[in-house]
Amino acid sequence: MNLSGVEDSFARIRFGYTLQRILVTGATGFIGQRLVHALLANDHHVIILSRTPARAARLFGGGVESIGNMYELPLNSRIDIIINLAGARILGWRWTTQRKQILRQSRIQVTETIIAWIAAAYTKPRLLLSASAIGYYGIQKKGDSLAIAENATGQPIFMSQLCQDWEAAAHKASQYGVAVRCMRFGAVLGRQGALPMMTLPIKLGIGGRLGSGQQWFSWIHIDDLLRGVATVVSHCLQHGYAVARPIDAYNFVAPEAVSQLQFSKTAARVLRRPCFIPIASLPLRLLLGEQADLLLEGQRIMPQRLQSIGFDFLYPDLRSALRHILRKASCDLEAINA
């Protein structure tokens, strides 16, 4: 990851004013890398749980402590906060029975090993921030403009059930006096992650609507996601680590949800490319099976709880978010080729 020009922005993201010992899982992923750099810029002591600890340590220039499994972490270690981002990539391989098992194991089993360590630890962490997704809410009927907040319930479909079980596994930490906050991420927009794949057809001049194009698309800029994590941590530091029941969750999405067609048109305008070629639902469903719901269905999610604790978005609208990401990527490419 090229950090040129972004160190100051990381330093401006404040995770409270008390230095913490923070354990991060999923630290080598798109979100995790930027989160760890932000934590290090704040001078926190960061411990990384990774299947490849030596590689993970090198990734951050040796500025972190790296372990291969929770059993390597002594039970007398002081961990103040755990940020659990572990999980295999959702969008990609077809959701066969085997793939679904991998998706579950990479989230739920990792979370359960964290809970087992917490149960045995001499001093318990004060806060567990555990990732989840807005897939928790299932799918929303096209044309339904009802905004979904954190008190909405899930549905009996795979993606929703996966998120429900993932959150339930994390919530078990509360029985040991640990405050648990679940972060339900929308589509995270940045120069890595899903956005390059989503904009590739548009860059090639073959972008357009997917299916009806009316399905809701709830998203968040990666910088706002990091700032949102910092806001939740700071809020807990200032107001206490209440152990909540039922599950305490935050929607990490921008306040402006758009339709899929609106997303494509906005990205096309920013990239100065055409946007008129539709892709029918049937080929996507034949190709991706149940996973096609991620592209053809959606939810209009609102960040009600984040805003209730005073969070202000740097990128509240899609156009400003895409301009920042896509124009910056183009400028960087031009500088490299100059």
N, C-alpha and C positions, 0 to 999 in steps of 0.2 A: 504493500500500500504506500503510495507516494504522499507523504505528509507535508510537502512543501506548501507553505501558505495557509495551512489549516491549524497549526499549533495554537495560534491565538484564539481561534474560534473554539477549540476544545477547552482552553483555559477559561473562557468566559462562561462555560457551562458549570454551574456551581452545585455540587452535591453536598450542600451544607457547609459549615465552617469548622467542623470537627473532623480531624483525620480519622479514617476508618480502616479496618482490615476487611477487605471485601473479596469474597470468593465468587468467581465468574465461571459458569459453564457455557459452552457454545462460543467461546471467546475468539475462535479463528474464523467464524462466519462473517457475513456482510455486516450485520448489526454489531456482533460481538467485538470485532476489531475496533470499530470506531468508539464503542463504549469503553473498552479498556484504555485506549489512547486518551479519552476524556478523563477517565479516573486518574490515570498517571499524571496528566497535566494538572490535576488538582492535588497531587502529592499523596494520594491514598496508597496504601500497601495492597497490591493486587495479587491474588492467588488464582491460578488458572487450572481448571480440571479439563484435561485433554487426553485423547487416546494416543496422541503423539507429543508428549510433554517437551521433549528436546526441541522439536520443530516449533512448537508454540512459543517457547522461551526465546528462540532466535527471532521469531516474527516480531517480537516487541523489544528487540535489542537487549535482551537480558534484564529488562527492567521489572520483570514479574517473577514470582515464584510459581513453578509449574509442577503439577502432580498428574500421575496417570490414572489414579482412582482414589476414591474417598478414603480407602483404608490406609493410604500413605500419609494422611493428615492425622497427626497425633490427637488423641482425644482431649488433651489439655491445651490444644491450640485455641487462641482467642480469635473467633470470627465474629465480626459485628453484623455484617450484612451478606446475604447470599443472593446473587442475581442469576437466575436459572434460565438460560437461553437455549439449552441443548435440544436438538431435534433434527432428524433427517429432512431434507428438502421435500416439501409437499408437492409442488408442481414439477412434473417431469415424467418419471416412469409410470406406466399404467397401474392403476390400483388393483393388482391381483391380490389374492388372499395373502401371499407371501409379502408383497409390498406393504399391505396394510399392517401386517405384523411388525415389519421393520419400523414403520411410522409410529406405532404404539410403543414398541420397545425403546426407541431412541428418545422418547419423551417420558413415558410413565416409569419405565424401569430406572432411568437415570434419576428421576425425581425421587423414586423410592429409596435409592441408595443414599441420597442426600438426607432423607428423613431418618434412615437407619443410623447415619452418623450423628445427626442431631440428637436422636434418642439416647445415644451412648456418651455424647460429649459432656465433659465436666461443666463447662460454661456454655449456655445456649446462645446462638445468634439472636439478635433482637428483631431482625427483619428478614423475611424471605420474599423477594420479588420474583415471581415466576411468570414466564411467558405463556401466552395462550394466543388465541386468534378470534377474529370476529366470526369465523366459521362456527363458533359456539352457538350462534343464533339460528343456524340453518339457512334456509333460503326464503326469500320474500317474493311474493307474487309480483309479476311485472305490472306496472301501473299503480302499485300500492305506494303511496307517498308517505306513509306513516314512518316517522323517525323512531328508531329503536335505541333505547337507552339501556343502561347496565342492569336494570331490574327485569328485563325480558328473559323468557325461558328458552331452553334449547329444544331441539327436535330429534326424533329417532332416526337420524341418518348418520352415515359414517363420520363425516367431518365434524358435525355437532357433537356426536357422542365421544369422539376422540378428545375434543377440547374439554368436555364435561369431565371425563375421566382424568385428564391431565391436571385440571384444576383441583379435583377432589384429592388426587395424590398429593399435591402440594399443600393442600389445606390440612393434612394430617399433622403438619408441623405445629399447628396451633395448640394441640394437646400437650405440647412441651413448653408452652408459654411464648412461642415465637409468633410475632405478627406476620400474617401472610397477605400479600397484595398480588392479585393476578392482573397481568397486562394483556388485554385483548387487542392484538395488532391488526390493523387493516393492511392493505397492500402498501409496503414500504418503498417509497420512491427514492432512488439514489443512483449513482453511476454504476453500482453493482446491483445484485439482487435480480428481481424480475423485470425491471424497467427496460434494460437493453433488449430483452427478448420481445417485450410488448411493443416496442417502437420499431423493431427491425422491419416489419412489413411496411410501415409508414415511410421509413427511410428508403425502402426499395420502390416506393411509389405504388404499392399494392394494398395500402391500408384502407380500412372502412369499418363497417359495423360487423359485429359477430352476432349471428342469430338475429333477434329483433333489434338489438342495439339499445333496448330500453332498460335492460337490467342495471341495477344500481352498482356503482363502483365507489367504495369507501377507501380512502387512501390517507397516507401521511408522509410528509417529507422526512427523510432520515434525521436531519438536524432537529426537527421538532420532536421526533421520537426520543432522541437523546436528552433534549431539554425536558421532555415530559417525565422521563425516568428520574432525572435530577430533581424535578419538582416534587414528585412523590416521596423521594428520599428526604428532601428538605422538610416537607410537610410533616413526615413522621418524626423527624428530629425535633421539630418545633412544638408539635402538639401531642407527642407521646406515641408509643407503639401499641395502640389498642389491639387486643386480640379479638377480631371480629367474627361473628357468626350471623348469618351464613357467609359464604365466600365473598370477600371484599375485592371488587374488580373495577378496572378502569378501561374505557375504550380509548385506544390510541389511534385516533382518526382525526382528520381535519374537519372543521365544521361544514365544509362544502362537499357534500357527496354529489356525484354527477352520474349521468348515464354512461354506459360503455361507448355509445356513439359520440357523446360530448367529449369523453376522454380522447377518442381517436381524432376528432376534429380539432381539439385544442392542441394536441401534440403535433398534428400536421401543420397548423398555423405557426407554431413555434419553430418547427423544422423547415418551414416553407416547402412543404411537399403536398401532393394531392391526397385526397381521402374520399374515395368514391366506390371502391370495390368491396362488395359484401361477401361474407363467408356464411354459408348456410349452417344451421345447427346440426343437421344430420351427419355430415362428414366429421365434424368435431366429436360427436357422440360415438360414432363408429371407431374413431381413432383413439379416443381417450376414455371411453366408457363413463363410469360414474364421476371421474375426475373432471369431465367437461362442465360439471356444475360450477366449478371455480371460474369458468369463463362465461358461461351462458346464464347463470343465475347470480343473484347478488342480494345485498342488504343496504338499506340507507341507515347508517349508524351515526349516532351523535356522541361527541365527547363530553357528555354531561358532567361526569364527576371530575374530570381534569379541569374543566372550566370552573367548577364550583370551588376548587382550591386555589383559584387565581391564576391559572395557566393562560398565557397569551401566545397565540401562534405567530411565528415569523412568516409562515406560508399558509394562510388560511384558505387561499383559493388555488385551484389547479394551475391556472396560467402562470402565476408568479412562481409556483414550485417548479414547473417544467422549464420555464425560462432560466431559472437559476441552475438547474441540473444540466439541461441539454445544451444551452448556450455556453456554459462553462466548459463542458466536455469538448465542444467544437473549438473553443478558443485554445484549450490545452493541446488538442490535436494539431491545430495550425502552428502553435509554438514549437511543437516537436518536429514538424516537417519543414520549418523555416530554415 
